[in-house]
Amino acid sequence: MQTIIFLLIAFLIAIFSVLLYFKTKNSRLNTFLSGECPSCKEKRKTFFDKNTNTTFTSEIINSRVLKNHGCSGVTEVEFTCKNCGLKEVHPINSSSCN
């Protein structure tokens, strides 16, 4: 009986840790896509020129496509922070071809 309870607890811990991993991975991807570095918390900067009425943005995150697997495949994108040098690769689902 103790073995069954122990296995059940270990199974639940494994399931919840996998769910937590995917949740944090998706939240890091969303912060990269919003233009913020998850490590140093630096955000994109916006400047406004009053003389020409133009808004300039200075991006802190660079994104580069590493692999594109076609219309129904996954696109692998590398995100790089200019401030702290953080590099992460995330797969992004592409649902259609343009």
SEFIZA-3560 file (N, C-alpha, C; in Angstrom, 3 decimals):
REM SEFIZA-3560
<numar><xx>0.823</xx><yy>-1.198</yy><zz>0.000</zz><atom>N</atom></numar>
<numar><xx>0.000</xx><yy>0.000</yy><zz>0.000</zz><atom>CA</atom></numar>
<numar><xx>0.865</xx><yy>1.259</yy><zz>0.000</zz><atom>C</atom></numar>
<numar><xx>1.946</xx><yy>1.227</yy><zz>0.766</zz><atom>N</atom></numar>
<numar><xx>2.837</xx><yy>2.390</yy><zz>0.815</zz><atom>CA</atom></numar>
<numar><xx>3.510</xx><yy>2.609</yy><zz>-0.529</zz><atom>C</atom></numar>
<numar><xx>3.813</xx><yy>1.534</yy><zz>-1.240</zz><atom>N</atom></numar>
<numar><xx>4.447</xx><yy>1.653</yy><zz>-2.545</zz><atom>CA</atom></numar>
<numar><xx>3.510</xx><yy>2.317</yy><zz>-3.541</zz><atom>C</atom></numar>
<numar><xx>2.252</xx><yy>1.964</yy><zz>-3.513</zz><atom>N</atom></numar>
<numar><xx>1.280</xx><yy>2.564</yy><zz>-4.431</zz><atom>CA</atom></numar>
<numar><xx>1.109</xx><yy>4.050</yy><zz>-4.138</zz><atom>C</atom></numar>
<numar><xx>1.051</xx><yy>4.415</yy><zz>-2.892</zz><atom>N</atom></numar>
<numar><xx>0.924</xx><yy>5.828</yy><zz>-2.518</zz><atom>CA</atom></numar>
<numar><xx>2.172</xx><yy>6.604</yy><zz>-2.934</zz><atom>C</atom></numar>
<numar><xx>3.343</xx><yy>6.018</yy><zz>-2.720</zz><atom>N</atom></numar>
<numar><xx>4.586</xx><yy>6.671</yy><zz>-3.121</zz><atom>CA</atom></numar>
<numar><xx>4.649</xx><yy>6.854</yy><zz>-4.633</zz><atom>C</atom></numar>
<numar><xx>4.269</xx><yy>5.831</yy><zz>-5.399</zz><atom>N</atom></numar>
<numar><xx>4.275</xx><yy>5.941</yy><zz>-6.858</zz><atom>CA</atom></numar>
<numar><xx>3.268</xx><yy>6.976</yy><zz>-7.343</zz><atom>C</atom></numar>
<numar><xx>2.131</xx><yy>7.057</yy><zz>-6.706</zz><atom>N</atom></numar>
<numar><xx>1.133</xx><yy>8.062</yy><zz>-7.071</zz><atom>CA</atom></numar>
<numar><xx>1.646</xx><yy>9.472</yy><zz>-6.808</zz><atom>C</atom></numar>
<numar><xx>2.278</xx><yy>9.664</yy><zz>-5.686</zz><atom>N</atom></numar>
<numar><xx>2.841</xx><yy>10.985</yy><zz>-5.364</zz><atom>CA</atom></numar>
<numar><xx>3.962</xx><yy>11.342</yy><zz>-6.335</zz><atom>C</atom></numar>
<numar><xx>4.833</xx><yy>10.389</yy><zz>-6.653</zz><atom>N</atom></numar>
<numar><xx>5.922</xx><yy>10.641</yy><zz>-7.605</zz><atom>CA</atom></numar>
<numar><xx>5.365</xx><yy>10.950</yy><zz>-8.989</zz><atom>C</atom></numar>
<numar><xx>4.322</xx><yy>10.256</yy><zz>-9.408</zz><atom>N</atom></numar>
<numar><xx>3.690</xx><yy>10.507</yy><zz>-10.696</zz><atom>CA</atom></numar>
<numar><xx>3.084</xx><yy>11.904</yy><zz>-10.743</zz><atom>C</atom></numar>
<numar><xx>2.400</xx><yy>12.323</yy><zz>-9.700</zz><atom>N</atom></numar>
<numar><xx>1.808</xx><yy>13.658</yy><zz>-9.662</zz><atom>CA</atom></numar>
<numar><xx>2.872</xx><yy>14.757</yy><zz>-9.674</zz><atom>C</atom></numar>
<numar><xx>3.965</xx><yy>14.524</yy><zz>-8.954</zz><atom>N</atom></numar>
<numar><xx>5.055</xx><yy>15.501</yy><zz>-8.959</zz><atom>CA</atom></numar>
<numar><xx>5.661</xx><yy>15.620</yy><zz>-10.351</zz><atom>C</atom></numar>
<numar><xx>5.827</xx><yy>14.505</yy><zz>-11.047</zz><atom>N</atom></numar>
<numar><xx>6.382</xx><yy>14.532</yy><zz>-12.404</zz><atom>CA</atom></numar>
<numar><xx>5.454</xx><yy>15.266</yy><zz>-13.366</zz><atom>C</atom></numar>
<numar><xx>4.169</xx><yy>15.016</yy><zz>-13.280</zz><atom>N</atom></numar>
<numar><xx>3.204</xx><yy>15.682</yy><zz>-14.168</zz><atom>CA</atom></numar>
<numar><xx>3.187</xx><yy>17.183</yy><zz>-13.926</zz><atom>C</atom></numar>
<numar><xx>3.132</xx><yy>17.602</yy><zz>-12.659</zz><atom>N</atom></numar>
<numar><xx>3.088</xx><yy>19.031</yy><zz>-12.363</zz><atom>CA</atom></numar>
<numar><xx>4.391</xx><yy>19.738</yy><zz>-12.697</zz><atom>C</atom></numar>
<numar><xx>5.530</xx><yy>19.065</yy><zz>-12.583</zz><atom>N</atom></numar>
<numar><xx>6.797</xx><yy>19.699</yy><zz>-12.948</zz><atom>CA</atom></numar>
<numar><xx>6.902</xx><yy>19.884</yy><zz>-14.460</zz><atom>C</atom></numar>
<numar><xx>6.381</xx><yy>18.952</yy><zz>-15.251</zz><atom>N</atom></numar>
<numar><xx>6.368</xx><yy>19.119</yy><zz>-16.707</zz><atom>CA</atom></numar>
<numar><xx>5.444</xx><yy>20.269</yy><zz>-17.100</zz><atom>C</atom></numar>
<numar><xx>4.288</xx><yy>20.362</yy><zz>-16.469</zz><atom>N</atom></numar>
<numar><xx>3.380</xx><yy>21.478</yy><zz>-16.748</zz><atom>CA</atom></numar>
<numar><xx>3.991</xx><yy>22.821</yy><zz>-16.373</zz><atom>C</atom></numar>
<numar><xx>4.692</xx><yy>22.871</yy><zz>-15.254</zz><atom>N</atom></numar>
<numar><xx>5.363</xx><yy>24.101</yy><zz>-14.839</zz><atom>CA</atom></numar>
<numar><xx>6.465</xx><yy>24.488</yy><zz>-15.814</zz><atom>C</atom></numar>
<numar><xx>7.197</xx><yy>23.491</yy><zz>-16.334</zz><atom>N</atom></numar>
<numar><xx>8.250</xx><yy>23.756</yy><zz>-17.319</zz><atom>CA</atom></numar>
<numar><xx>7.666</xx><yy>24.405</yy><zz>-18.571</zz><atom>C</atom></numar>
<numar><xx>6.582</xx><yy>23.853</yy><zz>-19.112</zz><atom>N</atom></numar>
<numar><xx>5.986</xx><yy>24.415</yy><zz>-20.320</zz><atom>CA</atom></numar>
<numar><xx>5.374</xx><yy>25.791</yy><zz>-20.062</zz><atom>C</atom></numar>
<numar><xx>4.843</xx><yy>26.009</yy><zz>-18.874</zz><atom>N</atom></numar>
<numar><xx>4.281</xx><yy>27.317</yy><zz>-18.551</zz><atom>CA</atom></numar>
<numar><xx>5.375</xx><yy>28.388</yy><zz>-18.507</zz><atom>C</atom></numar>
<numar><xx>6.502</xx><yy>28.093</yy><zz>-17.875</zz><atom>N</atom></numar>
<numar><xx>7.591</xx><yy>29.074</yy><zz>-17.816</zz><atom>CA</atom></numar>
<numar><xx>8.225</xx><yy>29.284</yy><zz>-19.180</zz><atom>C</atom></numar>
<numar><xx>8.284</xx><yy>28.224</yy><zz>-19.988</zz><atom>N</atom></numar>
<numar><xx>8.841</xx><yy>28.368</yy><zz>-21.334</zz><atom>CA</atom></numar>
<numar><xx>7.966</xx><yy>29.284</yy><zz>-22.179</zz><atom>C</atom></numar>
<numar><xx>6.650</xx><yy>29.109</yy><zz>-22.099</zz><atom>N</atom></numar>
<numar><xx>5.738</xx><yy>29.977</yy><zz>-22.848</zz><atom>CA</atom></numar>
<numar><xx>5.757</xx><yy>31.408</yy><zz>-22.329</zz><atom>C</atom></numar>
<numar><xx>5.908</xx><yy>31.597</yy><zz>-21.029</zz><atom>N</atom></numar>
<numar><xx>5.948</xx><yy>32.961</yy><zz>-20.503</zz><atom>CA</atom></numar>
<numar><xx>7.239</xx><yy>33.673</yy><zz>-20.924</zz><atom>C</atom></numar>
<numar><xx>8.351</xx><yy>32.949</yy><zz>-20.992</zz><atom>N</atom></numar>
<numar><xx>9.599</xx><yy>33.553</yy><zz>-21.482</zz><atom>CA</atom></numar>
<numar><xx>9.479</xx><yy>33.927</yy><zz>-22.954</zz><atom>C</atom></numar>
<numar><xx>8.841</xx><yy>33.082</yy><zz>-23.754</zz><atom>N</atom></numar>
<numar><xx>8.632</xx><yy>33.396</yy><zz>-25.165</zz><atom>CA</atom></numar>
<numar><xx>7.756</xx><yy>34.634</yy><zz>-25.320</zz><atom>C</atom></numar>
<numar><xx>6.719</xx><yy>34.740</yy><zz>-24.519</zz><atom>N</atom></numar>
<numar><xx>5.837</xx><yy>35.912</yy><zz>-24.595</zz><atom>CA</atom></numar>
<numar><xx>6.567</xx><yy>37.188</yy><zz>-24.193</zz><atom>C</atom></numar>
<numar><xx>7.472</xx><yy>37.119</yy><zz>-23.215</zz><atom>N</atom></numar>
<numar><xx>8.225</xx><yy>38.322</yy><zz>-22.847</zz><atom>CA</atom></numar>
<numar><xx>9.194</xx><yy>38.708</yy><zz>-23.958</zz><atom>C</atom></numar>
<numar><xx>9.797</xx><yy>37.726</yy><zz>-24.627</zz><atom>N</atom></numar>
<numar><xx>10.657</xx><yy>38.043</yy><zz>-25.773</zz><atom>CA</atom></numar>
<numar><xx>9.850</xx><yy>38.686</yy><zz>-26.893</zz><atom>C</atom></numar>
<numar><xx>8.672</xx><yy>38.154</yy><zz>-27.177</zz><atom>N</atom></numar>
<numar><xx>7.851</xx><yy>38.688</yy><zz>-28.257</zz><atom>CA</atom></numar>
<numar><xx>7.322</xx><yy>40.075</yy><zz>-27.937</zz><atom>C</atom></numar>
<numar><xx>7.186</xx><yy>40.405</yy><zz>-26.655</zz><atom>N</atom></numar>
<numar><xx>6.737</xx><yy>41.748</yy><zz>-26.288</zz><atom>CA</atom></numar>
<numar><xx>7.873</xx><yy>42.767</yy><zz>-26.295</zz><atom>C</atom></numar>
<numar><xx>9.109</xx><yy>42.314</yy><zz>-26.476</zz><atom>N</atom></numar>
<numar><xx>10.239</xx><yy>43.233</yy><zz>-26.560</zz><atom>CA</atom></numar>
<numar><xx>10.957</xx><yy>43.449</yy><zz>-25.254</zz><atom>C</atom></numar>
<numar><xx>10.794</xx><yy>42.545</yy><zz>-24.303</zz><atom>N</atom></numar>
<numar><xx>11.433</xx><yy>42.672</yy><zz>-22.992</zz><atom>CA</atom></numar>
<numar><xx>12.336</xx><yy>41.478</yy><zz>-22.761</zz><atom>C</atom></numar>
<numar><xx>13.489</xx><yy>41.718</yy><zz>-22.149</zz><atom>N</atom></numar>
<numar><xx>14.412</xx><yy>40.636</yy><zz>-21.814</zz><atom>CA</atom></numar>
<numar><xx>13.987</xx><yy>40.020</yy><zz>-20.479</zz><atom>C</atom></numar>
<numar><xx>13.803</xx><yy>38.695</yy><zz>-20.412</zz><atom>N</atom></numar>
<numar><xx>13.386</xx><yy>38.086</yy><zz>-19.142</zz><atom>CA</atom></numar>
<numar><xx>14.509</xx><yy>38.033</yy><zz>-18.113</zz><atom>C</atom></numar>
<numar><xx>15.748</xx><yy>38.202</yy><zz>-18.531</zz><atom>N</atom></numar>
<numar><xx>16.871</xx><yy>38.131</yy><zz>-17.600</zz><atom>CA</atom></numar>
<numar><xx>17.161</xx><yy>39.483</yy><zz>-16.940</zz><atom>C</atom></numar>
<numar><xx>17.353</xx><yy>40.521</yy><zz>-17.753</zz><atom>N</atom></numar>
<numar><xx>17.718</xx><yy>41.830</yy><zz>-17.198</zz><atom>CA</atom></numar>
<numar><xx>16.539</xx><yy>42.798</yy><zz>-17.124</zz><atom>C</atom></numar>
<numar><xx>15.367</xx><yy>42.381</yy><zz>-17.594</zz><atom>N</atom></numar>
<numar><xx>14.120</xx><yy>43.177</yy><zz>-17.538</zz><atom>CA</atom></numar>
<numar><xx>14.201</xx><yy>44.493</yy><zz>-18.308</zz><atom>C</atom></numar>
<numar><xx>15.114</xx><yy>44.576</yy><zz>-19.270</zz><atom>N</atom></numar>
<numar><xx>15.229</xx><yy>45.776</yy><zz>-20.100</zz><atom>CA</atom></numar>
<numar><xx>14.141</xx><yy>45.751</yy><zz>-21.169</zz><atom>C</atom></numar>
<numar><xx>13.519</xx><yy>46.910</yy><zz>-21.433</zz><atom>N</atom></numar>
<numar><xx>12.437</xx><yy>47.015</yy><zz>-22.409</zz><atom>CA</atom></numar>
<numar><xx>12.880</xx><yy>47.872</yy><zz>-23.575</zz><atom>C</atom></numar>
<numar><xx>12.120</xx><yy>47.809</yy><zz>-24.660</zz><atom>N</atom></numar>
<numar><xx>12.421</xx><yy>48.653</yy><zz>-25.810</zz><atom>CA</atom></numar>
<numar><xx>12.207</xx><yy>50.114</yy><zz>-25.450</zz><atom>C</atom></numar>
<numar><xx>13.011</xx><yy>50.961</yy><zz>-26.043</zz><atom>N</atom></numar>
<numar><xx>12.945</xx><yy>52.392</yy><zz>-25.746</zz><atom>CA</atom></numar>
<numar><xx>12.304</xx><yy>53.117</yy><zz>-26.914</zz><atom>C</atom></numar>
<numar><xx>11.451</xx><yy>54.095</yy><zz>-26.587</zz><atom>N</atom></numar>
<numar><xx>10.755</xx><yy>54.874</yy><zz>-27.599</zz><atom>CA</atom></numar>
<numar><xx>11.122</xx><yy>56.340</yy><zz>-27.429</zz><atom>C</atom></numar>
<numar><xx>11.521</xx><yy>56.953</yy><zz>-28.530</zz><atom>N</atom></numar>
<numar><xx>11.894</xx><yy>58.365</yy><zz>-28.548</zz><atom>CA</atom></numar>
<numar><xx>10.985</xx><yy>59.103</yy><zz>-29.517</zz><atom>C</atom></numar>
<numar><xx>10.644</xx><yy>60.344</yy><zz>-29.173</zz><atom>N</atom></numar>
<numar><xx>9.788</xx><yy>61.165</yy><zz>-30.021</zz><atom>CA</atom></numar>
<numar><xx>10.526</xx><yy>62.438</yy><zz>-30.390</zz><atom>C</atom></numar>
<numar><xx>10.622</xx><yy>62.700</yy><zz>-31.684</zz><atom>N</atom></numar>
<numar><xx>11.260</xx><yy>63.912</yy><zz>-32.191</zz><atom>CA</atom></numar>
<numar><xx>10.169</xx><yy>64.948</yy><zz>-32.464</zz><atom>C</atom></numar>
<numar><xx>10.208</xx><yy>66.049</yy><zz>-31.710</zz><atom>N</atom></numar>
<numar><xx>9.169</xx><yy>67.071</yy><zz>-31.832</zz><atom>CA</atom></numar>
<numar><xx>9.285</xx><yy>67.856</yy><zz>-33.134</zz><atom>C</atom></numar>
<numar><xx>10.499</xx><yy>67.983</yy><zz>-33.658</zz><atom>N</atom></numar>
<numar><xx>10.686</xx><yy>68.769</yy><zz>-34.879</zz><atom>CA</atom></numar>
<numar><xx>10.039</xx><yy>68.105</yy><zz>-36.086</zz><atom>C</atom></numar>
<numar><xx>10.197</xx><yy>66.788</yy><zz>-36.204</zz><atom>N</atom></numar>
<numar><xx>9.665</xx><yy>66.077</yy><zz>-37.367</zz><atom>CA</atom></numar>
<numar><xx>8.423</xx><yy>65.254</yy><zz>-37.040</zz><atom>C</atom></numar>
<numar><xx>7.983</xx><yy>65.271</yy><zz>-35.786</zz><atom>N</atom></numar>
<numar><xx>6.826</xx><yy>64.479</yy><zz>-35.328</zz><atom>CA</atom></numar>
<numar><xx>6.980</xx><yy>63.000</yy><zz>-35.680</zz><atom>C</atom></numar>
<numar><xx>8.157</xx><yy>62.471</yy><zz>-35.381</zz><atom>N</atom></numar>
<numar><xx>8.466</xx><yy>61.080</yy><zz>-35.688</zz><atom>CA</atom></numar>
<numar><xx>8.790</xx><yy>60.336</yy><zz>-34.404</zz><atom>C</atom></numar>
<numar><xx>8.309</xx><yy>59.114</yy><zz>-34.312</zz><atom>N</atom></numar>
<numar><xx>8.598</xx><yy>58.262</yy><zz>-33.164</zz><atom>CA</atom></numar>
<numar><xx>9.622</xx><yy>57.217</yy><zz>-33.567</zz><atom>C</atom></numar>
<numar><xx>10.701</xx><yy>57.107</yy><zz>-32.798</zz><atom>N</atom></numar>
<numar><xx>11.752</xx><yy>56.129</yy><zz>-33.039</zz><atom>CA</atom></numar>
<numar><xx>11.733</xx><yy>55.107</yy><zz>-31.912</zz><atom>C</atom></numar>
<numar><xx>11.969</xx><yy>53.850</yy><zz>-32.253</zz><atom>N</atom></numar>
<numar><xx>12.063</xx><yy>52.808</yy><zz>-31.229</zz><atom>CA</atom></numar>
<numar><xx>13.431</xx><yy>52.148</yy><zz>-31.319</zz><atom>C</atom></numar>
<numar><xx>14.011</xx><yy>51.908</yy><zz>-30.169</zz><atom>N</atom></numar>
<numar><xx>15.288</xx><yy>51.214</yy><zz>-30.072</zz><atom>CA</atom></numar>
<numar><xx>15.011</xx><yy>49.839</yy><zz>-29.481</zz><atom>C</atom></numar>
<numar><xx>15.093</xx><yy>48.815</yy><zz>-30.310</zz><atom>N</atom></numar>
<numar><xx>14.799</xx><yy>47.456</yy><zz>-29.881</zz><atom>CA</atom></numar>
<numar><xx>15.959</xx><yy>46.907</yy><zz>-29.059</zz><atom>C</atom></numar>
<numar><xx>15.661</xx><yy>46.258</yy><zz>-27.961</zz><atom>N</atom></numar>
<numar><xx>16.663</xx><yy>45.641</yy><zz>-27.108</zz><atom>CA</atom></numar>
<numar><xx>16.833</xx><yy>44.160</yy><zz>-27.464</zz><atom>C</atom></numar>
<numar><xx>15.808</xx><yy>43.565</yy><zz>-28.101</zz><atom>N</atom></numar>
<numar><xx>15.821</xx><yy>42.146</yy><zz>-28.466</zz><atom>CA</atom></numar>
<numar><xx>15.966</xx><yy>42.016</yy><zz>-29.979</zz><atom>C</atom></numar>
<numar><xx>16.975</xx><yy>41.256</yy><zz>-30.413</zz><atom>N</atom></numar>
<numar><xx>17.122</xx><yy>40.910</yy><zz>-31.817</zz><atom>CA</atom></numar>
<numar><xx>16.587</xx><yy>39.504</yy><zz>-32.025</zz><atom>C</atom></numar>
<numar><xx>15.851</xx><yy>39.304</yy><zz>-33.098</zz><atom>N</atom></numar>
<numar><xx>15.356</xx><yy>37.965</yy><zz>-33.410</zz><atom>CA</atom></numar>
<numar><xx>15.899</xx><yy>37.549</yy><zz>-34.772</zz><atom>C</atom></numar>
<numar><xx>16.253</xx><yy>36.269</yy><zz>-34.872</zz><atom>N</atom></numar>
<numar><xx>16.827</xx><yy>35.736</yy><zz>-36.098</zz><atom>CA</atom></numar>
<numar><xx>16.235</xx><yy>34.356</yy><zz>-36.332</zz><atom>C</atom></numar>
<numar><xx>15.774</xx><yy>34.090</yy><zz>-37.566</zz><atom>N</atom></numar>
<numar><xx>15.204</xx><yy>32.792</yy><zz>-37.901</zz><atom>CA</atom></numar>
<numar><xx>16.350</xx><yy>31.822</yy><zz>-38.166</zz><atom>C</atom></numar>
<numar><xx>16.390</xx><yy>30.748</yy><zz>-37.389</zz><atom>N</atom></numar>
<numar><xx>17.421</xx><yy>29.727</yy><zz>-37.579</zz><atom>CA</atom></numar>
<numar><xx>16.985</xx><yy>28.683</yy><zz>-38.596</zz><atom>C</atom></numar>
<numar><xx>15.805</xx><yy>28.123</yy><zz>-38.401</zz><atom>N</atom></numar>
<numar><xx>15.275</xx><yy>27.104</yy><zz>-39.312</zz><atom>CA</atom></numar>
<numar><xx>13.810</xx><yy>27.374</yy><zz>-39.558</zz><atom>C</atom></numar>
<numar><xx>13.424</xx><yy>27.260</yy><zz>-40.822</zz><atom>N</atom></numar>
<numar><xx>12.027</xx><yy>27.380</yy><zz>-41.193</zz><atom>CA</atom></numar>
<numar><xx>11.643</xx><yy>26.077</yy><zz>-41.872</zz><atom>C</atom></numar>
<numar><xx>10.733</xx><yy>25.342</yy><zz>-41.289</zz><atom>N</atom></numar>
<numar><xx>10.391</xx><yy>24.008</yy><zz>-41.766</zz><atom>CA</atom></numar>
<numar><xx>9.163</xx><yy>24.007</yy><zz>-42.668</zz><atom>C</atom></numar>
<numar><xx>8.924</xx><yy>25.069</yy><zz>-43.382</zz><atom>N</atom></numar>
<numar><xx>7.840</xx><yy>25.101</yy><zz>-44.350</zz><atom>CA</atom></numar>
<numar><xx>6.522</xx><yy>25.579</yy><zz>-43.775</zz><atom>C</atom></numar>
<numar><xx>5.465</xx><yy>25.329</yy><zz>-44.553</zz><atom>N</atom></numar>
<numar><xx>4.139</xx><yy>25.851</yy><zz>-44.218</zz><atom>CA</atom></numar>
<numar><xx>3.559</xx><yy>25.230</yy><zz>-42.955</zz><atom>C</atom></numar>
<numar><xx>3.690</xx><yy>23.924</yy><zz>-42.811</zz><atom>N</atom></numar>
<numar><xx>3.054</xx><yy>23.276</yy><zz>-41.676</zz><atom>CA</atom></numar>
<numar><xx>4.046</xx><yy>22.959</yy><zz>-40.565</zz><atom>C</atom></numar>
<numar><xx>5.277</xx><yy>23.374</yy><zz>-40.715</zz><atom>N</atom></numar>
<numar><xx>6.290</xx><yy>23.059</yy><zz>-39.726</zz><atom>CA</atom></numar>
<numar><xx>6.477</xx><yy>24.147</yy><zz>-38.696</zz><atom>C</atom></numar>
<numar><xx>7.511</xx><yy>23.986</yy><zz>-37.910</zz><atom>N</atom></numar>
<numar><xx>7.829</xx><yy>24.903</yy><zz>-36.831</zz><atom>CA</atom></numar>
<numar><xx>8.976</xx><yy>25.805</yy><zz>-37.275</zz><atom>C</atom></numar>
<numar><xx>8.905</xx><yy>27.067</yy><zz>-36.926</zz><atom>N</atom></numar>
<numar><xx>9.976</xx><yy>28.007</yy><zz>-37.195</zz><atom>CA</atom></numar>
<numar><xx>10.784</xx><yy>28.191</yy><zz>-35.914</zz><atom>C</atom></numar>
<numar><xx>12.083</xx><yy>27.940</yy><zz>-35.996</zz><atom>N</atom></numar>
<numar><xx>12.952</xx><yy>28.109</yy><zz>-34.832</zz><atom>CA</atom></numar>
<numar><xx>13.592</xx><yy>29.492</yy><zz>-34.894</zz><atom>C</atom></numar>
<numar><xx>13.378</xx><yy>30.286</yy><zz>-33.841</zz><atom>N</atom></numar>
<numar><xx>13.831</xx><yy>31.676</yy><zz>-33.791</zz><atom>CA</atom></numar>
<numar><xx>14.795</xx><yy>31.841</yy><zz>-32.626</zz><atom>C</atom></numar>
<numar><xx>15.922</xx><yy>32.530</yy><zz>-32.888</zz><atom>N</atom></numar>
<numar><xx>16.888</xx><yy>32.831</yy><zz>-31.832</zz><atom>CA</atom></numar>
<numar><xx>16.686</xx><yy>34.280</yy><zz>-31.393</zz><atom>C</atom></numar>
<numar><xx>16.475</xx><yy>34.473</yy><zz>-30.108</zz><atom>N</atom></numar>
<numar><xx>16.321</xx><yy>35.798</yy><zz>-29.522</zz><atom>CA</atom></numar>
<numar><xx>17.605</xx><yy>36.158</yy><zz>-28.793</zz><atom>C</atom></numar>
<numar><xx>18.120</xx><yy>37.374</yy><zz>-29.035</zz><atom>N</atom></numar>
<numar><xx>19.354</xx><yy>37.834</yy><zz>-28.416</zz><atom>CA</atom></numar>
<numar><xx>19.115</xx><yy>39.202</yy><zz>-27.778</zz><atom>C</atom></numar>
<numar><xx>19.533</xx><yy>39.353</yy><zz>-26.526</zz><atom>N</atom></numar>
<numar><xx>19.420</xx><yy>40.631</yy><zz>-25.827</zz><atom>CA</atom></numar>
<numar><xx>20.694</xx><yy>41.436</yy><zz>-26.071</zz><atom>C</atom></numar>
<numar><xx>20.533</xx><yy>42.697</yy><zz>-26.458</zz><atom>N</atom></numar>
<numar><xx>21.688</xx><yy>43.560</yy><zz>-26.680</zz><atom>CA</atom></numar>
<numar><xx>22.333</xx><yy>43.999</yy><zz>-25.375</zz><atom>C</atom></numar>
<numar><xx>21.556</xx><yy>44.063</yy><zz>-24.306</zz><atom>N</atom></numar>
<numar><xx>22.049</xx><yy>44.578</yy><zz>-23.036</zz><atom>CA</atom></numar>
<numar><xx>22.876</xx><yy>43.545</yy><zz>-22.273</zz><atom>C</atom></numar>
<numar><xx>22.315</xx><yy>42.361</yy><zz>-22.048</zz><atom>N</atom></numar>
<numar><xx>23.015</xx><yy>41.363</yy><zz>-21.223</zz><atom>CA</atom></numar>
<numar><xx>23.606</xx><yy>40.211</yy><zz>-22.027</zz><atom>C</atom></numar>
<numar><xx>23.304</xx><yy>40.114</yy><zz>-23.322</zz><atom>N</atom></numar>
<numar><xx>23.866</xx><yy>39.065</yy><zz>-24.157</zz><atom>CA</atom></numar>
<numar><xx>23.166</xx><yy>37.726</yy><zz>-24.052</zz><atom>C</atom></numar>
<numar><xx>21.979</xx><yy>37.685</yy><zz>-23.490</zz><atom>N</atom></numar>
<numar><xx>21.226</xx><yy>36.444</yy><zz>-23.345</zz><atom>CA</atom></numar>
<numar><xx>20.794</xx><yy>35.937</yy><zz>-24.714</zz><atom>C</atom></numar>
<numar><xx>21.001</xx><yy>34.630</yy><zz>-24.975</zz><atom>N</atom></numar>
<numar><xx>20.561</xx><yy>34.004</yy><zz>-26.223</zz><atom>CA</atom></numar>
<numar><xx>19.681</xx><yy>32.816</yy><zz>-25.889</zz><atom>C</atom></numar>
<numar><xx>18.516</xx><yy>32.769</yy><zz>-26.524</zz><atom>N</atom></numar>
<numar><xx>17.613</xx><yy>31.637</yy><zz>-26.355</zz><atom>CA</atom></numar>
<numar><xx>16.979</xx><yy>31.317</yy><zz>-27.694</zz><atom>C</atom></numar>
<numar><xx>16.751</xx><yy>30.032</yy><zz>-27.937</zz><atom>N</atom></numar>
<numar><xx>16.102</xx><yy>29.563</yy><zz>-29.153</zz><atom>CA</atom></numar>
<numar><xx>14.727</xx><yy>29.016</yy><zz>-28.773</zz><atom>C</atom></numar>
<numar><xx>13.698</xx><yy>29.506</yy><zz>-29.475</zz><atom>N</atom></numar>
<numar><xx>12.332</xx><yy>29.077</yy><zz>-29.196</zz><atom>CA</atom></numar>
<numar><xx>11.662</xx><yy>28.662</yy><zz>-30.503</zz><atom>C</atom></numar>
<numar><xx>10.899</xx><yy>27.559</yy><zz>-30.491</zz><atom>N</atom></numar>
<numar><xx>10.102</xx><yy>27.198</yy><zz>-31.678</zz><atom>CA</atom></numar>
<numar><xx>8.789</xx><yy>27.973</yy><zz>-31.666</zz><atom>C</atom></numar>
<numar><xx>8.416</xx><yy>28.452</yy><zz>-32.852</zz><atom>N</atom></numar>
<numar><xx>7.171</xx><yy>29.188</yy><zz>-33.009</zz><atom>CA</atom></numar>
<numar><xx>6.369</xx><yy>28.473</yy><zz>-34.080</zz><atom>C</atom></numar>
<numar><xx>5.124</xx><yy>28.136</yy><zz>-33.786</zz><atom>N</atom></numar>
<numar><xx>4.267</xx><yy>27.447</yy><zz>-34.744</zz><atom>CA</atom></numar>
<numar><xx>3.836</xx><yy>28.396</yy><zz>-35.838</zz><atom>C</atom></numar>
<numar><xx>3.976</xx><yy>27.950</yy><zz>-37.076</zz><atom>N</atom></numar>
<numar><xx>3.479</xx><yy>28.728</yy><zz>-38.205</zz><atom>CA</atom></numar>
<numar><xx>2.277</xx><yy>27.994</yy><zz>-38.768</zz><atom>C</atom></numar>
<numar><xx>1.124</xx><yy>28.643</yy><zz>-38.737</zz><atom>N</atom></numar>
<numar><xx>-0.121</xx><yy>27.970</yy><zz>-39.109</zz><atom>CA</atom></numar>
<numar><xx>-0.468</xx><yy>28.108</yy><zz>-40.582</zz><atom>C</atom></numar>
<numar><xx>0.130</xx><yy>29.055</yy><zz>-41.281</zz><atom>N</atom></numar>
<numar><xx>-0.246</xx><yy>29.232</yy><zz>-42.690</zz><atom>CA</atom></numar>
<numar><xx>0.935</xx><yy>29.748</yy><zz>-43.482</zz><atom>C</atom></numar>
<numar><xx>0.831</xx><yy>29.605</yy><zz>-44.768</zz><atom>N</atom></numar>
<numar><xx>1.853</xx><yy>30.130</yy><zz>-45.700</zz><atom>CA</atom></numar>
<numar><xx>1.369</xx><yy>31.439</yy><zz>-46.299</zz><atom>C</atom></numar>
<numar><xx>2.299</xx><yy>32.355</yy><zz>-46.451</zz><atom>N</atom></numar>
<numar><xx>1.966</xx><yy>33.632</yy><zz>-47.070</zz><atom>CA</atom></numar>
<numar><xx>2.688</xx><yy>33.750</yy><zz>-48.384</zz><atom>C</atom></numar>
//
